[in-house]
């Protein structure tokens, strides 16, 4: 609040959207086990539509004709913000300083210098010029030495997790419970959405879980190197898939998995508020109606391994699956 007022704001809104973020955005990622290009868990992508939605709600309240964002002209976030702005308020106008030639803020170093000149504190420096986004699901890093895809990220960059080699020498076991595809408990204890994710972030970070280093294809047409920490999300994806392995039938799982890349692409590209997204949400919700149960995981030095799973809706029949003699399966049926 003090920073906003000091830099010229007339009125300030600081809102706690954590519950809404986890319940109405992150849980959809879990239901889909959603990855963009096989690795990125969409932590930044999924947060932008909520921020932009609240901006529009406040703009309506204040009768504002403009909204603004600080995304660069090279990044995905400008698209995510603006597609949401225009989807919810087609007549709104956007101020984007990084794209305005009059501002000449066309580089990270110029932005840092501008902020320093005007006494605006920013969490970057020439020594650590990372573009970083942190929310309840993850933290991301881009820019600086990360622009060289051959160089390993510096050890002191990470914030949510210890290095796997520095994690405890003893594994930790963890039970995660689900109700119709939604995470509801940790070690048998029911938790509110944000508290559950925060708990798993702390536990996963302690064991070096959830670090990803990728080169991805941005929506705006270039490749970009990103480093992500998503400890709690990594645990949830593994646990959710484990419960699904018991409670979801083969053809439904195949169809859901085949549509997952499209869902992930829509989230990544900023099409959260779109007709096709509404259709995909309705579909995945139907696939999750039997996904209730518990997964047991083993966390050890960066590894998150499923070691047990149970469900009241389990389709697994040990009498059929056994390799020993049984009275319920005629092996000659496999002839065709």
DRENTI-147674 format. One line per field, with one value per residue (C-alpha): z, y, x. Coordinates in steps of 0.1 Angstrom, whole numbers, plus 5000, padded with zeros to 4 digits. Layout:
BEGIN
z <- Z|...
y <- Y|...
x <- X|...
//
This chain:
BEGIN
z <- 5000|5009|4977|4956|4973|4971|4933|4927|4933|4942|4957|4965|4965|4982|4981|4994|4964|4976|4983|4950|4932|4946|4944|4911|4892|4905|4912|4875|4867|4891|4876|4842|4854|4831|4817|4789|4766|4789|4819|4827|4854|4843|4876|4862|4833|4856|4879|4852|4844|4881|4885|4853|4863|4896|4877|4855|4886|4903|4870|4869|4905|4900|4865|4850|4812|4814|4830|4830|4833|4835|4811|4785|4748|4744|4770|4773|4802|4781|4761|4791|4808|4777|4765|4799|4799|4765|4772|4803|4792|4754|4755|4780|4770|4780|4792|4786|4793|4780|4746|4746|4725|4746|4777|4760|4786|4761|4783|4818|4826|4815|4837|4867|4861|4857|4890|4908|4894|4907|4941|4932|4950|4927|4936|4908|4904|4878|4898|4899|4870|4870|4859|4887|4895|4928|4939|4960|4934|4923|4915|4881|4869|4835|4822|4833|4829|4824|4788|4781|4779|4785|4819|4851|4873|4902|4935|4954|4930|4943|4970|4976|4976|4988|4963|4961|4972|5003|5012|5042|5040|5053|5031|5042|5036|5029|5024|5001|5000|4971|4968|4932|4919|4944|4970|5005|5031|5040|5063|5070|5082|5062|5051|5033|4997|5003|5036|5018|4990|5014|5035|5005|4993|5026|5028|4991|4992|5022|5001|4969|4950|4920|4902|4864|4839|4804|4771|4761|4731|4739|4724|4709|4687|4703|4725|4761|4789|4822|4856|4879|4915|4920|4950|4962|4927|4918|4948|4939|4903|4913|4940|4918|4890|4915|4927|4891|4882|4905|4900|4864|4835|4806|4778|4799|4810|4774|4763|4792|4786|4748|4755|4782|4758|4744|4779|4788|4756|4764|4799|4786|4758|4780|4768|4803|4796|4764|4752|4746|4781|4796|4775|4787|4823|4821|4805|4830|4859|4847|4845|4881|4897|4909|4916|4954|4975|4990|4975|4996|4984|4993|4991|4989|4975|4947|4939|4945|4942|4945|4969|4976|4966|4977|4966|4976|4938|4928|4896|4905|4912|4927|4918|4882|4882|4899|4880|4902|4895|4897|4891|4875|4844|4815|4799|4766|4761|4752|4720|4705
y <- 5000|5024|5017|5023|5056|5068|5061|5082|5060|5078|5047|5012|4978|4950|4919|4883|4861|4830|4809|4818|4812|4777|4766|4781|4779|4756|4727|4726|4720|4691|4675|4676|4667|4696|4702|4726|4709|4680|4697|4732|4731|4764|4782|4817|4811|4801|4831|4858|4855|4859|4890|4905|4895|4914|4944|4946|4943|4972|4992|4989|4999|5029|5037|5035|5036|5021|4992|4987|4959|4957|4927|4930|4931|4898|4877|4857|4877|4907|4883|4866|4899|4915|4886|4885|4922|4922|4890|4905|4942|4945|4983|4986|5003|4991|5009|4988|5008|4982|4985|5023|5038|5070|5052|5036|5008|4981|4963|4949|4971|5003|4993|4988|5022|5039|5024|5034|5070|5074|5057|5027|4995|4964|4929|4927|4940|4938|4909|4890|4904|4875|4880|4862|4854|4838|4827|4800|4773|4781|4805|4811|4825|4839|4864|4871|4842|4819|4833|4810|4775|4758|4774|4757|4780|4794|4776|4808|4815|4790|4800|4773|4742|4729|4713|4676|4667|4688|4673|4650|4616|4599|4597|4610|4593|4613|4605|4629|4625|4634|4638|4638|4649|4677|4675|4676|4662|4656|4626|4622|4658|4679|4712|4743|4746|4773|4757|4723|4736|4757|4725|4705|4733|4733|4695|4692|4720|4704|4674|4692|4683|4701|4719|4721|4737|4739|4757|4764|4779|4812|4822|4853|4832|4826|4801|4810|4793|4791|4776|4767|4755|4738|4714|4712|4709|4681|4661|4667|4656|4624|4617|4625|4603|4575|4577|4579|4547|4529|4548|4560|4536|4532|4549|4580|4583|4581|4608|4631|4626|4632|4665|4677|4693|4715|4725|4733|4753|4774|4782|4790|4812|4831|4817|4811|4830|4813|4790|4761|4764|4761|4730|4714|4722|4705|4675|4670|4675|4646|4624|4632|4620|4587|4600|4598|4581|4584|4582|4574|4590|4587|4619|4616|4639|4654|4623|4620|4583|4567|4537|4531|4540|4532|4542|4533|4534|4512|4492|4471|4435|4414|4382|4391|4407|4378|4357|4328|4304|4320|4311|4344|4349|4325|4330|4316|4346|4365|4345|4369
x <- 5000|5028|5046|5015|5007|5043|5043|5012|4982|4950|4934|4947|4930|4950|4929|4932|4923|4941|4910|4895|4928|4932|4895|4885|4918|4944|4920|4911|4948|4948|4917|4934|4969|4977|5012|5021|5046|5049|5067|5053|5025|5011|5016|5019|4995|4966|4970|4967|4930|4921|4942|4927|4892|4895|4910|4880|4856|4875|4875|4837|4834|4856|4841|4876|4880|4916|4934|4971|4997|5035|5040|5067|5060|5078|5060|5028|5013|5004|4981|4967|4958|4944|4923|4907|4902|4885|4865|4849|4848|4852|4853|4881|4914|4948|4979|5011|5042|5066|5050|5046|5074|5071|5084|5114|5113|5124|5149|5152|5182|5163|5134|5156|5173|5140|5127|5159|5158|5122|5127|5105|5117|5118|5129|5155|5190|5218|5232|5199|5178|5154|5118|5100|5064|5053|5019|5003|5011|5047|5075|5090|5123|5133|5159|5195|5219|5189|5188|5217|5199|5233|5240|5228|5206|5225|5219|5209|5181|5156|5131|5106|5128|5161|5185|5176|5212|5207|5173|5169|5186|5154|5123|5089|5056|5025|4988|4968|4930|4906|4868|4856|4890|4895|4923|4907|4932|4968|4976|4939|4935|4909|4923|4909|4922|4949|4961|4963|4984|5006|5012|5023|5045|5064|5067|5077|5101|5119|5126|5136|5104|5091|5120|5117|5140|5126|5127|5091|5073|5057|5024|5039|5062|5096|5113|5120|5139|5120|5128|5100|5094|5061|5066|5029|5016|5040|5028|4991|4995|5012|4986|4957|4969|4973|4937|4925|4944|4919|4887|4887|4879|4903|4884|4875|4911|4923|4899|4907|4945|4941|4923|4947|4972|4943|4933|4969|4973|4942|4954|4989|4977|4952|4919|4905|4872|4863|4834|4858|4872|4837|4831|4863|4856|4822|4838|4866|4842|4822|4853|4861|4828|4843|4878|4876|4903|4937|4972|5004|5036|5072|5093|5130|5157|5137|5117|5079|5070|5035|5037|5000|4965|4930|4894|4859|4851|4881|4877|4907|4897|4926|4906|4908|4943|4961|4986|4977|4949|4914|4878|4866|4886|4888|4922|4911|4888|4920|4922|4895
//
